[in-house]
Amino acid sequence: MSASETPLHSGGADKRSVASTSTGKSAVEFRAAIAFLIVIALIPAVVRNDYWLGVLIVSMYFAILTGAWNLLAGYTGQFSLAPATFAMIGAYATGLLCTAFGVPPLLGIVAAILIAGLTGLILGRIVLRLTGPYLALTTLSFAEIMRLVASNSIDITRGDLGLAVPGLLSSRIGWYYIFVGVLAFLLVALYALLRSKAGLFLQAIRDDEVAAARSGVDVVFWKTAAFALSAAASGFAGALYAHFAELVTPELGLIGQTGLIVSMAVIGGMGTLAGPLIAAFLVYVLSEWLRDVGGYQLVVFSALVVIFARFFREGLWGLARGAMQRWRRS
């Protein structure tokens, strides 16, 4: 073997080693996430209170949105400020189809996923050549425009009065397990995506976009695909929430909702499977508890995001993984 061939061979081995390490980490995270979901699925056996079951259902709604945003920001490195907006689009899509055109709710949910995904695809083609703060500001502008359109289109959406949406189930337990099933399905789908070649492409773009492009990765295509998938998953969550709450208002698209989603991802650990899932439950349940003691949610969560972003970049999952490693060494 010539001297010029040695670095290439070594680089290939390093890449295989990195890919193998990444796959191993995601497998551990996936098992932890599934174990956590099993615990969540068992909660109705001991908690019968409808209020707290409702809190956990909304926590699962936010867990879906956090996972969708984590795919875009945590695994692809694209910081969007519109996840709540895509949920609002999905909610209004199924609500208007059901009330104005008599579409069955299940078909309305499917249509909402497609409409939100198509909107994300179009927006992605427009904005994903931007980077950093420009991308964040553009998606923030889009989010505010869509919220104002929903708020001011009174003849169509009834504005801030809210659009009544037909329900699917009368049983809160039934809704609980629908959200558990959807969350499990999306978790498995995300895990399968990350183990595929497409997942490696997305993470390569996150780590070094220029190097990924030089290696032959179609950066614009995969960034747009991630944006569309994230938007579709957010629209799915919004459509489910619309039929659960039986009411859709522009408040679903408030920037504060997006801030809550971002805080869940950062506190849990961006770019991990289990961290954002667990943090979504912890943050939302804590938010409900703080509502009863004076409504200090924004202050507490803003402080937590600053602390975790500054001192614990891998979030709760990183802290748990470090503790397990120290326990094994000891």
Secondary structure in CASP SS format (residue, H / E / C, confidence):
PFRMAT SS
TARGET T0000
AUTHOR 0000-0000-0000
METHOD secondary structure of the structure
MODEL  1
M C 1.00
S C 1.00
A C 1.00
S C 1.00
E H 1.00
T H 1.00
P H 1.00
L H 1.00
H H 1.00
S H 1.00
G H 1.00
G H 1.00
A H 1.00
D H 1.00
K H 1.00
R H 1.00
S H 1.00
V H 1.00
A H 1.00
S H 1.00
T H 1.00
S H 1.00
T H 1.00
G H 1.00
K H 1.00
S H 1.00
A H 1.00
V H 1.00
E H 1.00
F H 1.00
R H 1.00
A H 1.00
A H 1.00
I H 1.00
A H 1.00
F H 1.00
L H 1.00
I H 1.00
V H 1.00
I H 1.00
A H 1.00
L H 1.00
I H 1.00
P H 1.00
A H 1.00
V C 1.00
V C 1.00
R C 1.00
N C 1.00
D H 1.00
Y H 1.00
W H 1.00
L H 1.00
G H 1.00
V H 1.00
L H 1.00
I H 1.00
V H 1.00
S H 1.00
M H 1.00
Y H 1.00
F H 1.00
A H 1.00
I H 1.00
L H 1.00
T H 1.00
G H 1.00
A H 1.00
W H 1.00
N H 1.00
L H 1.00
L H 1.00
A H 1.00
G C 1.00
Y C 1.00
T C 1.00
G C 1.00
Q C 1.00
F C 1.00
S C 1.00
L C 1.00
A C 1.00
P H 1.00
A H 1.00
T H 1.00
F H 1.00
A H 1.00
M H 1.00
I H 1.00
G H 1.00
A H 1.00
Y H 1.00
A H 1.00
T H 1.00
G H 1.00
L H 1.00
L H 1.00
C H 1.00
T H 1.00
A H 1.00
F H 1.00
G C 1.00
V C 1.00
P C 1.00
P H 1.00
L H 1.00
L H 1.00
G H 1.00
I H 1.00
V H 1.00
A H 1.00
A H 1.00
I H 1.00
L H 1.00
I H 1.00
A H 1.00
G H 1.00
L H 1.00
T H 1.00
G H 1.00
L H 1.00
I H 1.00
L H 1.00
G H 1.00
R H 1.00
I H 1.00
V H 1.00
L C 1.00
R C 1.00
L C 1.00
T C 1.00
G H 1.00
P H 1.00
Y H 1.00
L H 1.00
A H 1.00
L H 1.00
T H 1.00
T H 1.00
L H 1.00
S H 1.00
F H 1.00
A H 1.00
E H 1.00
I H 1.00
M H 1.00
R H 1.00
L H 1.00
V H 1.00
A H 1.00
S H 1.00
N H 1.00
S C 1.00
I H 1.00
D H 1.00
I H 1.00
T H 1.00
R C 1.00
G H 1.00
D H 1.00
L H 1.00
G C 1.00
L E 1.00
A E 1.00
V C 1.00
P C 1.00
G C 1.00
L C 1.00
L C 1.00
S C 1.00
S C 1.00
R H 1.00
I H 1.00
G H 1.00
W H 1.00
Y H 1.00
Y H 1.00
I H 1.00
F H 1.00
V H 1.00
G H 1.00
V H 1.00
L H 1.00
A H 1.00
F H 1.00
L H 1.00
L H 1.00
V H 1.00
A H 1.00
L H 1.00
Y H 1.00
A H 1.00
L H 1.00
L H 1.00
R H 1.00
S C 1.00
K H 1.00
A H 1.00
G H 1.00
L H 1.00
F H 1.00
L H 1.00
Q H 1.00
A H 1.00
I H 1.00
R H 1.00
D H 1.00
D C 1.00
E H 1.00
V H 1.00
A H 1.00
A H 1.00
A H 1.00
R H 1.00
S C 1.00
G C 1.00
V C 1.00
D C 1.00
V H 1.00
V H 1.00
F H 1.00
W H 1.00
K H 1.00
T H 1.00
A H 1.00
A H 1.00
F H 1.00
A H 1.00
L H 1.00
S H 1.00
A H 1.00
A H 1.00
A H 1.00
S H 1.00
G H 1.00
F H 1.00
A H 1.00
G H 1.00
A H 1.00
L H 1.00
Y H 1.00
A H 1.00
H H 1.00
F H 1.00
A H 1.00
E C 1.00
L E 1.00
V E 1.00
T C 1.00
P H 1.00
E H 1.00
L H 1.00
G H 1.00
L C 1.00
I H 1.00
G H 1.00
Q H 1.00
T H 1.00
G H 1.00
L H 1.00
I H 1.00
V H 1.00
S H 1.00
M H 1.00
A H 1.00
V H 1.00
I H 1.00
G H 1.00
G C 1.00
M C 1.00
G C 1.00
T C 1.00
L C 1.00
A H 1.00
G H 1.00
P H 1.00
L H 1.00
I H 1.00
A H 1.00
A H 1.00
F H 1.00
L H 1.00
V H 1.00
Y H 1.00
V H 1.00
L H 1.00
S H 1.00
E H 1.00
W H 1.00
L H 1.00
R H 1.00
D C 1.00
V C 1.00
G C 1.00
G C 1.00
Y C 1.00
Q H 1.00
L H 1.00
V H 1.00
V H 1.00
F H 1.00
S H 1.00
A H 1.00
L H 1.00
V H 1.00
V H 1.00
I H 1.00
F H 1.00
A H 1.00
R H 1.00
F H 1.00
F C 1.00
R C 1.00
E C 1.00
G H 1.00
L H 1.00
W H 1.00
G H 1.00
L H 1.00
A H 1.00
R H 1.00
G H 1.00
A H 1.00
M H 1.00
Q H 1.00
R H 1.00
W H 1.00
R H 1.00
R H 1.00
S C 1.00
END
